[in-house]
Amino acid sequence: MADEEKGAARPQASEQTKGYAVVGAERASSVPEPASARLTWTDGERVIDYEARAAHLEVRGDDGALIGRMFSLSYVAVDGEGRPDAARPVTFAYNGGPGSSSVPINFGGIGPRRVTTDGVRHVRADAPVVDNPHTLLVDSDVVFLDALGTGWSVLAEDADPKKLFCTDGDADAFARAICAWLTDNGRWSSPLYLYGESYGTVRNAVLMRLLGERGVQLTGVVMLSAVFNIAGLLNPGDDFYYLGMTPTYAATAQFFGKAGAGVDEDEWFDRATAFAEDELAPALLLGDRLGEQREREVAERMASFIGLPVEHILARHLRIDLLDFRTHLLASERRVCGRLDTRFSADEPSPMQSYDMWVAGEDAADDALEGAWVRAFRRFCADELGYQGPARYLSNNYDKVNAGWDWGHEEPGLGRVATPNVALDVAVALRRNPTCKLAIIGGRYDAATTWWNVAHDMSCQFLSPELKGRVSWYRYGCGHMAYVDEPTLEAMGRDVHEFYEKR
């Protein structure tokens, strides 16, 4: 998830657990022994025997020094003798944050087991866990990785967190872990894929280039809920931020019956996109040179899309940030809509709880799901694999990892930049390896990584028609965690299957 604000809202306390000392981040003197089990997946028609294995991968530098141990949960299809098929693809999958484990994309999305969801309602703690009919295991063996400092992944005793909790250090650690898994499992001949969500797409972008530079050729990359230009998306005050939010605001207003009555959802999103590009963008560019009359005209048009009063929009000179929108759209019902998925909503906080960072970190979409996912994961590891992990699993570790994250990046062709636009890394990787294919997946109700921004960032790379043909775009009626929405999960399963089949 791209849940940067949660770190401020829900800090994690230091503790000591089973051979792990928390010193700013988890440290490893020892880790549990690997554990595995032979299991069977079925959707009622197809059957796949597979081995599920929980284990740590040693992440070592070029000098052999231990950097950390990265927790992995792998699902590998096997034959009747328990042997894998080296011709099958291997996909390395993870969430983002930075500071998130891979549990959501695993037990929420593409793993062989999935917690059932209930539309846009809060999921019960005892929600059933079922064989996922749309699992990626149908097309590929899948290895879910937890970033160092999250989940059960740990740093070496003498590792410097500053060298790991950063854009380039994180990608380097994942590159080393991926190579370690391929070596340990004898899978260097298999087609290789990356599947990242949220900040995991930043990681994907850097890895696409970095792995290529290290002689590891990728077959394909899936970007789910992508973010490439960090400054333009995460910084209120940047005009690209307001432009990118506008179609998502419009979709949300339509969902709650505040705008767009009787219009097809995709058409409404496209209309809002055209408004943002053709009317709002020039208005924002002019600032106070726009003039009062034209500003009011644009505000009236904007109000018709996003469901907020004209005077409210004028008071902010057409610049509505996400917290403002979330807390005002449903104010008459005393509700606040979500961030990761704006279709979710919850009761507004007490008037005494007015600290903006705290309110921003409260997200109905996150609260509705993450606890059930973690519980299902812990039950699976303990009961079915016999894996004895520590008492605490850091499903997120935003206060230790995200709060101190160094966003600086060695941008190809530019040198060191303070905040990356990794669309450049993607373009470089595709130009160097034109056989690689890329899938970009997003949702209309995702206010954490908005669709417009990634489409804009890629359009500014000026790829050749041939390379643009290697990029597949999929936009659904979902939020940040596309798999929460079961119709989307079904459609995404079909589309991703076709993507893997594509040559």
N, C-alpha and C positions, 0 to 999 in steps of 0.2 A: 504494500500500500504506500501511497504517497501521503503519509500522515504526519508531516513535520510538526504540526501544531500540538499533537497529542503529548509530545515530550514535555511541554510546558505545563500541560494540564494534569498529567499523571506521572510524577517522578517515581523512579524505581529506587528502592532502598538497598544499601549494601548489605551483604550477608555472606555466610560461609556455608558451602554445601558440598559434601562428599568429594573431597579432593580438589575442589575449585575455590580459589580465593578471589574475591571481587576486589580489584584494585583499579577503579575507574572503568574496568571492563573485565570480563571473565578471563582468568588465567588457568593454565593447565599444568598440573604436576602429573596427573594421570587421567585417563578417560576410560569409560566402560568398555568391556569387550564387545566386539561386533555380535550381532544376533540376526538370524534370518529364519524364514519359514517358506515352505512351498504352499502356494495358495491358488485358487481358481477364480477367475472373473467370468461373468456371463451377463448378457443382456436378454437372455431368454432364447436367443437364436444362436449367437456366436459364443464360443468358449475359448478362453486363453488361460493356460497354466503359466504361472509366473513365480519368480522368487522375489520376495521383498526382503531387503537387507538394510539394517541400520548400522552405520559404522562411521568412524572418523577418518578423514583423509589428511595425511601429513602435508602441510604446506611448507616447503623449504625453499630457501634462496639459492642462488647460483653457487654459493659457497657451501651448500649443504646445511647451513644453520636453520634450525626450526623456527618458523615464523608463527605457526599456529596449527591447530587441528580443526578442520572444517567438518561439521556434521553433515552426513548425507543419508538420505533415505531413497534407495533405488528400487525400481520395479523392472525386472528383466524377464521377458517371455522365455520359456524353456520348453524343450520337447519332453517326451515320455521318460527320457533318461536324465532329465534335469540339466540338459546342455542348452546354452543360449545359441542364438543364430547371429553370427557375426555380420551377416548381410543386412540385418535390420538396422534402421537408424538408431542413434542414441541422442536423446535430447536432454540438455542441462537446463533446469528450470528454477526460478527463484522469484521472490517478491522484491520489494525495494525499500522505501523509507526515506533516506538511509536509516537503517536500524530495525528493519522488519525481518522476521524469519520467513521461511517458505511455506508455512502451514496453510495460509489462505488459498494459494494457488493449487496446493496439493489436495487438501480435504474439502476445499470449497469448489475447485474448478476442474482440473484435468487429471488428477490421480485416479486410480482404479476404485477407490472408495470416496463417497461424497456425502456430506451432511445435507439432508433435504431442506429446502428453503420454503418459505411461505409468503410468496409475493413480496410486498414491501413491509411486511410485519415482522416484529421481533421474533427471532427463532428461539424456541424453548431449549433449555439445557439438555432435555432428553430427546431432542429431535432424532429421528431414525437416521442411521448411517447405512447406505445401500451401495451395491455395485453401481458405479457411475456408467450409465449407458453411453456417455459421450466422452469417455476417457481417451486421452492421447495414447494410452497403451495399445490401442488398436493399430496405430500407425508407427509407433516407436517405443523402444525402451526409454524409460524416463528416470532421471536422477535429480532429485530435489536437493538443493544445497542451501544451507543457512550461512549467511555472511558471518565473518569473524566478529565476535562480540554479540551475536544474536543466537536465539535458540539454545542449542547445546554446543555451539562452536566456541572455541576458546583460543586465546592468544598464548604464545609461548611466554614463559616467565619473564624473559628479558626483552620481549618485543616492544617496540615503541608504538603506542596507539596512534600517534600523530602521523606515522608513515603508513597506517592501514585505514584509518578513518578519513579517507580523502578519495577524490575521484580516481586518481591514477593508481594509488596503492591498493584500493579495493579491486580494481580490474586486474591488477597484477596477481593478487592473491587468488582470484577466481581462475585466471588462466593457469596458474600452477596447480590448483586443485583439480581442474578438468583434466589436465595432462596426467596427473597422478592417478585419477580414476581410470582413464583409458589404459594406462600402463598396468595397473593392478588387475584389471579385468580383461586384458588382451583384446581390446576393441579398437585398435588403431585403424583397422580396415573398414570400420563401420561409417556410414554417412553421419555427419555431425551437425546438430542443430542447437541453437540457443532459443530459450523461451523465457522472456523477462517481462515482468509487470511493473509499471510505475517507474520508480528509480531504477528498477531492473532493466528498463529500456535504455537509460543512460549507460548502465553497466554493459548492456548488449552492444551499444554503439562503439564504446571504447574497445570491448573485446573483439568485435568484428575486425577492427584494424590491428589490434595487438596480437591476436592469435595468428593472423595472416603474416605479420612480421616475424613470428616465431615458427613459421612453416607449418601451421595447423590450418588446413583449408576447410572452411565451412560450406555445407550444402545449403543451409537455410537458416533464417532468423525470424522469430515471431516477436513483434513488439505489441504488447497488450497494454492499453492505456498509456500511451507514450508521452514522454516529455523530452525534448531535445534542447531547446534554448531556455536555460534555467532563469536567466534574468527576465525575459519577456513574460514568463508564466507566473513566477512566484513573487514578483515585486509590484504591489499596488503603487501606482504613480507612473508606471511605464504604460504608454498607450497601447502596446501590444497586449498587455494584461486585460485592459478593458474591452478591447476588440474581441479577444478570444473568449471572454466570459459571456458576451452578449448573446450568441446563439444558444448557449447552455441556459442562461437565464430565461430566454424565450421558451425553450422546451419545457422548463420547469413550470413557468407561469401557465403554459397550456395544460400541463398535467394536472395542476390544481384548479383548473377552470377559471383562471384569471385573464386569459388571452387565447387567441387562436381557435375560437369555437368553430367547429365544423370543418376545419382544415386538416388534411392528412398530416401526421406527425413529421414525416420526413420533409414534406413540402414546406411545412411551417419552419423547420430548422433551416432549410435552404433559403427561405425568404428572409429570415433573421440574419443569415450569413451575408446575403446580398445587401441588406441594410447596413450591417457593420462595415462592409468594405466600401460601399458606394456613397453612403451618407455620413455615418458616424466617424469613419476614419478621417475624411477631410475636415470635419468639424473639430475633432480633437487636435489635429495638426495645427489649426489656426489659433487655438487657445482663446485669449481675450480679444483677438482680432476678428473673431467670428461675428460679433455684433449681437445685440439682445434679440432682435427679431428672428434671425436665423437660428440662434440657440434655442429659442422657444419652439420653433418649427421642428427642429431635430428632436427636442425633448418630447414633444407630442407624439412623434413617430415612435420614439423609443418606448414611451409609456404604453403604446398600443401593443408592443411586442413583449415587454418584460413585466407588465402588470403592476408597476409602481406608479404613484401619482406624479403628474407632470411637475408640480412644485417641488416635490422631493428630489426629482432628477435635476431640476434647474438649480436647486440649492447646492448641488454637488457638481455643477457645471458638466453634466453628462457622464461623470466618472463615478460609477457605482462599484464599490469593492464587494467581495464575496460575503464578508460578515454582515455588511449593511443589507445586502439582498436577502440573505438567509433569515435575518431577524425581523425583516419588515414585510416580506411577501405574505406571510400567514399571521401577521400581528393581530388582525381582527379575531382570529381563532385562538390567540395566545399560544401559537406553535412556532417552532423553528425548524426549517427544513435542513436536510443533510448536506454534507459536503462531498463525500466520496460517491454518494448516490443521492441526488437531490430529491428523489421521489419519497425517500424516508423522511419522517418528521417525528418530533417529540415535543412534549410540553416545554414552554419557555422556562428558563431558570428563574429563581427568585430575584426580585429587584435588588436584593442585597448582593447578589453574585454578578457584579457588573464589570469585573476585570476582563478587558477585551480578549486577552490571550487565553484566558480560561474558557470564556464563552466560545471562542473560535475552535478550541480543542474538543468541545463537546459535539459529538457527531452521531446522530441516531443510526446512520448506516453502519458505522463501525460497531457501536454498542450492540446492534441487533444480531451480530454474526460471529465475531471473533472468539468469544468465549466458547461457543458450541464447537467451533473448529478445533481449538486447542484441546478441549476435552476429548474429542473423537481421536485426535492424533495421539494423545497420551494413552488412551485406552488401547489403541491399536498396537503401539510399541510395547506396552507392558503385557497385554493379554495374548496377543497373537504372535508377536516376535520374541517375547521374553527378554526384551531389552530393558535393562535397569539403568535408566538415566537418573541424573540428580533430581532432587525434589522440585527444583525450580526450573522451568523452561521459559526462556526469555522470548516470548512470542513477539515482543517489541522491546527495544532498549534505546528509546529515542533520547533519553536524558544523557546517556553516556556516549552514544554513537552519533546521533543526529545533531545534538546541541553543539558539539565541537567539530563538526564536519568541515573539512577544508575543501571548498568547491573549486579551487584552482586546478588548472588542467593544461597539459602540454598539447595545445591544439595543433594538428598537422597543418603546416604552412603558415601558422601565425605565431608560434611560440607560446610562452606561458601567459594564460589569461586568468583573471580572477573568478569569472563565472563562465562555464562552458556553453557552447552551442555545438553539441555533439552530432548534429546533422552533418557537420563537416567530416567527422570520423566515418559516418555511414557512407557518405559520398565517396570518400577516399577508398574505403573497403570495397565498395561495389566497382569502382573503376579498376582496382587492382585485381579483383576476382569477379569478372562479369558472369560467371556461372552460378554465383550465389543468388538465391532468391530471398525476398523480404516480404513479410506480411505485417501490415500496420492495422491494428484493431482498436476501436474505441466506441464510446457510447455518447448519446445525446445528453444524458443526465450526469455526466462526469464533470464535476467542478474542481477536481483536484488536478487533472491533466486534460485540459480542454482540447477538443477535436480540432478547432480552427487553428490553434497554434502549431500543432505538428504538421498539419497540411501546409500552412504557410512556410514553415521552416524548410520542409522538403522542396517546396516549389522554388525556393531561393538557391538551390544547389545546381540548377540548370543541367540536370542529367540529360544524356542523349536519349532519343526515343527508344533505343535498344535497352538501355539501363532502366529507364522508366517502365519498360515492359516487364522487368524483373520484380517490380514492386506491386503487390496486391493490397487493395484498400478495402476494409470491412467496417462499416458503421452500423451500429445496432441501437435499439431502444432500451439501453441499459445505462448503468452508472460505471464507476471506476472498476469495480469487481464484476466484470461482465457475466461471469458464471453464476452470480446470485440469481439472475433472471433466467428461469428455466427455458422459456422460449428462445432466449438469446443463446443459452448454452447449447440447445439443440441445433440452432442455425450455425453457431460457431463451430460445433463439432463437424458438421457437414463441410463447411468452408475450409477448415483447417485440414480435413482429410483430403480435399481436392488440392490444397496447397502442397501437402506432402507428396501427393502423386505427381504434381507438376514437375517437368524436367527443366 
